[in-house]
Amino acid sequence: MPSQENAASFAVRPQSEGHLKAVDALLDKAFGPGRFAKASYRLREGVAPVDSLSFVAEYTGAPKEQLAGSIRYWPVQTGPNADGATTDALLLGPLAVAPDLQGKGVGLALMEKSLDAAQAQGHRLVLLVGDLPYYQRAGFSQVPSGQVTLPQPYNPERLLWRALAPGAEEGVAGAMHRPE
Ligand SMILES: CC(C)(COP(=O)(O)OP(=O)(O)OC[C@H]1O[C@@H](n2cnc3c(N)ncnc32)[C@H](O)[C@@H]1OP(=O)(O)O)[C@@H](O)C(=O)NCCC(=O)NCCS
């Protein structure tokens, strides 16, 4: 997959083995040690991320090259809905940008690249827990309250989704859970 050079001196690239240590350090810095207690982490436990949708942003400018950001996705399912149907979806996150490189478009570039890739790979629906004012810039909107639920306490106003195929959110309801 080609990398995407950006005017702000960072490049979005597929994540490789060699990035993992720096990604972990970045997530610790961005979210702190409490990150594993978040509602969305329960859905990731024991499940591998979608490798083909893990991207990093690398800052290519002076004084040194550094990891600028990271985005990953996990497979999830929602349901059953009233008709007994479950839906495969992606859980976006964690998304993190190095504190000294925030506000330069890194987060949005990581989302744009990875959501394009997800769509190209045939994924139809993406959910996340996050701030609507930020994620609506990438096309996310609030899931109607209570329509989809999480296994841990969460703020329903922060449960967001974006369809990658027309009508992909129609009929989606029930508990979000790890894939069966
Ligand atoms: C949230 C985060 C990923 C944004 O990445 P970023 O590269 O700094 O964001 P971008 O440069 O793409 O976008 C910056 C714009 O988004 C806005 N923005 C950033 N975080 C926001 C938030 N939580 N709510 C609303 N707006 C937000 C900025 O004010 C800025 O607005 P402007 O363009 O009008 O100046 C980054 O700040 C981060 O890693 N934060 C700590 C971890 C975190 O909270 N991750 C998200 C989990 S829900």
The ligand as an SDF file (V2000), in Angstrom:
LIG
                    3D

 48 50  0  0  0  0  0  0  0  0999 V2000
   -8.1950   13.3510   19.7500 C   0  0  0  0  0  0  0  0  0  0  0  0
   -6.9190   13.2920   18.9040 C   0  0  0  0  0  0  0  0  0  0  0  0
   -6.7980   11.8950   18.3110 C   0  0  0  0  0  0  0  0  0  0  0  0
   -7.0240   14.3250   17.7770 C   0  0  0  0  0  0  0  0  0  0  0  0
   -5.9090   14.1950   16.9240 O   0  0  0  0  0  0  0  0  0  0  0  0
   -5.2220   15.4980   16.2430 P   0  0  0  0  0  0  0  0  0  0  0  0
   -4.2490   15.0220   15.2370 O   0  0  0  0  0  0  0  0  0  0  0  0
   -4.7530   16.4000   17.3080 O   0  0  0  0  0  0  0  0  0  0  0  0
   -6.4850   16.1370   15.5520 O   0  0  0  0  0  0  0  0  0  0  0  0
   -6.5410   16.8390   14.1240 P   0  0  0  0  0  0  0  0  0  0  0  0
   -5.3080   17.6450   13.9150 O   0  0  0  0  0  0  0  0  0  0  0  0
   -6.8740   15.8040   13.1270 O   0  0  0  0  0  0  0  0  0  0  0  0
   -7.7950   17.7930   14.3020 O   0  0  0  0  0  0  0  0  0  0  0  0
   -7.6300   18.9160   15.1100 C   0  0  0  0  0  0  0  0  0  0  0  0
   -8.9440   19.6060   15.2640 C   0  0  0  0  0  0  0  0  0  0  0  0
   -9.8370   18.7540   16.0120 O   0  0  0  0  0  0  0  0  0  0  0  0
  -10.2170   19.4130   17.2050 C   0  0  0  0  0  0  0  0  0  0  0  0
  -10.3070   18.4190   18.2590 N   0  0  0  0  0  0  0  0  0  0  0  0
   -9.3430   17.6340   18.7480 C   0  0  0  0  0  0  0  0  0  0  0  0
   -9.8220   16.8580   19.7430 N   0  0  0  0  0  0  0  0  0  0  0  0
  -11.1290   17.1730   19.8660 C   0  0  0  0  0  0  0  0  0  0  0  0
  -12.1660   16.7180   20.7110 C   0  0  0  0  0  0  0  0  0  0  0  0
  -11.9600   15.7680   21.6250 N   0  0  0  0  0  0  0  0  0  0  0  0
  -13.3830   17.2800   20.5630 N   0  0  0  0  0  0  0  0  0  0  0  0
  -13.6210   18.2390   19.6440 C   0  0  0  0  0  0  0  0  0  0  0  0
  -12.6730   18.7080   18.8060 N   0  0  0  0  0  0  0  0  0  0  0  0
  -11.4460   18.1710   18.9210 C   0  0  0  0  0  0  0  0  0  0  0  0
   -9.1070   20.4140   17.4700 C   0  0  0  0  0  0  0  0  0  0  0  0
   -9.5630   21.4600   18.2990 O   0  0  0  0  0  0  0  0  0  0  0  0
   -8.7830   20.8790   16.0760 C   0  0  0  0  0  0  0  0  0  0  0  0
   -9.7450   21.8050   15.6460 O   0  0  0  0  0  0  0  0  0  0  0  0
   -9.4110   22.9670   14.5400 P   0  0  0  0  0  0  0  0  0  0  0  0
   -9.0550   22.2350   13.2750 O   0  0  0  0  0  0  0  0  0  0  0  0
  -10.7060   23.7190   14.4320 O   0  0  0  0  0  0  0  0  0  0  0  0
   -8.2900   23.7340   15.1040 O   0  0  0  0  0  0  0  0  0  0  0  0
   -5.6780   13.6490   19.7420 C   0  0  0  0  0  0  0  0  0  0  0  0
   -5.8610   14.9120   20.3210 O   0  0  0  0  0  0  0  0  0  0  0  0
   -5.3440   12.6410   20.8540 C   0  0  0  0  0  0  0  0  0  0  0  0
   -4.6060   11.6680   20.6180 O   0  0  0  0  0  0  0  0  0  0  0  0
   -5.8440   12.8860   22.0740 N   0  0  0  0  0  0  0  0  0  0  0  0
   -5.5760   12.0020   23.2150 C   0  0  0  0  0  0  0  0  0  0  0  0
   -6.1850   10.6290   23.0220 C   0  0  0  0  0  0  0  0  0  0  0  0
   -7.6510   10.7050   22.6810 C   0  0  0  0  0  0  0  0  0  0  0  0
   -8.4180   11.4110   23.3320 O   0  0  0  0  0  0  0  0  0  0  0  0
   -8.0360    9.9320   21.6150 N   0  0  0  0  0  0  0  0  0  0  0  0
   -9.3870    9.8910   21.1520 C   0  0  0  0  0  0  0  0  0  0  0  0
  -10.1700    8.8830   21.9130 C   0  0  0  0  0  0  0  0  0  0  0  0
  -11.8880    9.1950   21.8390 S   0  0  0  0  0  0  0  0  0  0  0  0
  1  2  1  0
  2  3  1  0
  2  4  1  0
  2 36  1  0
  4  5  1  0
  5  6  1  0
  6  7  2  0
  6  8  1  0
  6  9  1  0
  9 10  1  0
 10 11  2  0
 10 12  1  0
 10 13  1  0
 13 14  1  0
 14 15  1  0
 15 16  1  0
 15 30  1  0
 16 17  1  0
 17 18  1  0
 17 28  1  0
 18 19  1  0
 18 27  1  0
 19 20  2  0
 20 21  1  0
 21 22  1  0
 21 27  2  0
 22 23  1  0
 22 24  2  0
 24 25  1  0
 25 26  2  0
 26 27  1  0
 28 29  1  0
 28 30  1  0
 30 31  1  0
 31 32  1  0
 32 33  2  0
 32 34  1  0
 32 35  1  0
 36 37  1  0
 36 38  1  0
 38 39  2  0
 38 40  1  0
 40 41  1  0
 41 42  1  0
 42 43  1  0
 43 44  2  0
 43 45  1  0
 45 46  1  0
 46 47  1  0
 47 48  1  0
M  END
$$$$
